[in-house]
Every structure is written in structure tokens, then in C-alpha cells.
Amino acid sequence: MKDSLLTNLSVQTLFDAAADAMLLVDNTGHVVQANAVALELLGYTFEQIIGLEIEALMPKNYRNQHHHHRNTYSKNPEKRPMGKGRDLVALRKDGSELAVDISLSPINTGDQQFVLATLHIADKRRKVEEALKISEERLRLAKEAAGLGVFDFDYRHNIIHWDERMRDIWGEESEESVSYKKFVAAIHPEDRAARQAVIERAIDPASNGEYSVDYRVKNPNDGVERWIATVGRIHFTNGHATRLLGVARDITDQKMLEKTLQEQRAEMEALFKQQVASQTVSAIAHELNQPLAAISAYSEVALHALNSSTFNPENLKHALEGAVAQAQRAGKSLHELLAFMQKGELVTERFELNHVLKEALNIAKGDGYGDFSPLLSLEPAMPEVLGNETQVRKILVNLLRNAVEAMRGAGVPSSAISITVRTNQEINMAHVTIQDSGPGLDAETAKRIFEPFFTTKPTGIGMGLAISRALTESNGGQLWLEQNNKPGATFHFTLPFATLAFAS
Ligand code: ADP
């Protein structure tokens, strides 16, 4: 049965079934058989190709050489590729050329020698090879550019294969593989457990096998410690981890930078805390300075009254009342200041700014800053503002006190402070302007007056304007110094209206 099947199978049928182009050539170099793929490839019909000298199927400049090769081959026929790695070219019927790889197989029928030539299109293979080369080259370049080392841990043999870059980091110059034990030995002892935990999580078949971990590696040759970031994936076979393939990158510089930044941040924080502490102390001093001076003055008056030959209990009473009032105010101020600094929720209320201004004028007077004539220009029936009344009063007192101190310092004879309270239509806010008749400020001083601790006064603390600005802003307004050529200093501040009252 089998035999009869093979008997029926013609050589031509077999030939045509082959996937490669095939030509059977006799010992005179003439084509005696060709399969369908060969006909298609070379562009001949069966009738045209049979009997052709094989050299007719190659470009002219190859032909002479080929006669010689054919003779050599017939003396020592063997199965081998043709051309010994040279590029071979076939000539098609239409004159076009085709790069091919050709394999030769001698067939001996007893009385005659044939050669079977099998042709593959070389272009296709070459293109694939080239593409592979290009992509390998790209990968290599990318790896190099990213400074990546590659490693492949074979679980079964407990061995790690690694590339040059990895070996460089681990200080192993030549070995292409390393035992897992040796690999781990170079890892910083403090980082081993964390690394192991990450890998174990990835080894769990329920995970997606991916892992990423940073650790330190100490090069045993130079003792240099480097930070390495590794990213990899576990490969499983039948639910068991068999390979761990990963890349490693030296991130030492990045880690050092992070460390420096962290240190700088900590330093800045410490400096900031120090500043806050000293500003707090200065703000407290600012609040206590004046009342303490007043209490001391009242006490002296009281002592004087007691020691005086004409003892007058009224004088004593007046001095003690003054001292008590100052002490109480100092306590209250301190309390408010601390509340503000603790940034508790700001208690706001609606109030009449003109009324608070009058209170501030009285306080300034009571504090010994009453030696000026106030020139008031108050908008009648101004809508109520919204803010913390105590804080707004403090802003006004601070500005008035500064104005008086400036005028006193300059020895201005008829000192006046003009105070305007009006609605600023443009921004729909209450707008207060305080202009004194002192010496004003030069440009350099003007630039710095809102800085904490900036003062030009011998006993100044330099916190009054810094606090006043912070208070204005926390009340939703702005405080600024007007830069102008007018005599004296002009300060402005704004406050929001209690919206509902204004809108109605
Ligand atoms: P201090 O009053 O303790 O100096 P301030 O913050 O209140 O602190 O003021 C800072 C500086 O601003 C003052 O030392 C002074 O040089 C300047 N200054 C403030 N107000 C006036 C003003 N009305 N006229 C001139 N200079 C002023």
C-alpha cells in the first residue's frame, strides 16, 4: 500500500510541494527540473527554464567565475551552502536581480551526477536580521543612556547572570555569573531584609511578579557604597518562580541630593522656628513696653504723692488708677496677641469704624500720645465694617503712636495728624488714611518698615508695623505706605464692609 502510494507520487509533485525554490541541474550545468516556487521566483515558465544553462540565471559578471566553481564542485560534490557567505544574486527573466541564499545538494543516480539547488530570498532574511540588529543596538544604547545594568537570576541553579555594568557596581570584574550568596553579600546589611520582603511579595504566584526596590551596594574593592534602584519581574513555570529578570540603576547622586535637600529643609525649619520664637518675644515686648513705662511713671507719681509734705489722696488715687488701667490693658493686649498668634479662628463682628477710631484716639491720649491735633474727615453714615474690633483698634493705635513718635523725634512745633475715613468706591471697602506732619520716610527706610525688627528708633522694637500689617490682612484688608512728595508720612489701610449691610 505504502509502496504503491510512493510509486504514484511523481518527482514533480514532490518538487512542487516544497516551500523553497528548487532547481535540478545536470552535470553539464543545464536545468533539468524546476519547481513551481522556482518558476515564480525567477519569472520563467517550465518550458522556458528547462534546458537553460544555469549561468543564464545569474548576472553576466558572475558567469565566468561560476563555470570555474561548478567544475570545482563536480570534483568534490557535497551538501553545502553556496558562495561561502558572499552575497549571491539570481537573474530573473525580466532582467531584474534578486539576492538569494543557495544551498547545493549532490544527487548521484549511479550513472549521472545531478545537483539540487535550493534558493531562498536573501533580502527577507537580511531585513529581519538587520531589524533585529537595529533593535538590539537601540536597546543597548537605551540601556547605556539610562545607565542600566541587567541581571537574570536563575532560581534553579541559584546563580545570577549579569552584564558588565552590574559587575562594575558589584566590583566583580570578569565573571559573567555569580552565586546568589555572593550577590547578596555585597548588599548593605540594613537593606537586605527590606529587599528580601519585596522579592518575596513578587514571588507569590498570586502577585503579578513585578517588583521594585532601592538598596545600597558596597563595592568590596574600593569600599564605595552606592544606591541602586532595581526593577524586575519574576517568571513562573508551573506556579514556581524560575527566573528573576531585572534592571538596576545607580541612583547614588539622586539619593545624595535628596539627603542634602532634607538637611537643608531641616535647617530652614529650625531657622524658621527660631525666627518665629524671637518674633513672638519681640511682639510681646512691643505690647508690654509702653504700659510698663506708663505703670512705672504712675508709680513714681504715687511715691511722690506719698512722700510729699502736702499729701493729697486724690493725686495718689489718680496715679494708682492709671497704673491699674495700664496693667489691665497690658494683660488684655497680651492675651489678644497670643490668641492671634495661635491662629485661632478670628472672631469677627460688624462695627462702626468711626466709633473705633474715636476709641483709638482716646487710648493714644491715655497712653501719653495725645500731643497732637487730630484733623478728622469722616464719611457720615458709612456702612459698618466686618472684622475684629479689638485688632482694628490696635492697628489704629499703632499708626497713631508711630505718627506721634515721628513728629516728636523731629521736634515738629504744631503737630497735626489728619485722619480720613471714607468708602473706597473702586474696591468697595472702607479706607482709612492717616497722614502726619512729621519728617516722612526716605526711600530706603520706606522699603523696609514692614519687615519684623526693622526700627530706626533708639528704643524701638520694629514690630509695630509688621503686626499691624498681619492684623489688617487677617481682617481681609491691606496696609501700605503711600510713596509721595507730600510732607509727613501717609499710611493707608482698608477693611471689608459687612457685605449684607452694604448691599442692602
Ligand atoms: P518701631 O516703632 O518699634 O520702630 P514699627 O514697625 O512700628 O516699629 O516701625 C518701623 C519703622 O518705621 C520705624 O522705626 C520708623 O523708622 C518707621 N516709621 C513708622 N511710622 C512712621 C512715621 N509715621 N513717620 C516716619 N517713620 C515711620
Boltz pocket constraint, residues with backbone or C-beta under 6 A from the ligand:
constraints:
  - pocket:
      binder: B
      contacts: [[A, 398], [A, 399], [A, 402], [A, 403], [A, 406], [A, 436], [A, 438], [A, 439], [A, 440], [A, 441], [A, 445], [A, 449], [A, 451], [A, 454], [A, 455], [A, 456], [A, 457], [A, 459], [A, 460], [A, 461], [A, 462], [A, 463], [A, 464], [A, 465], [A, 466], [A, 489]]
      max_distance: 6.0
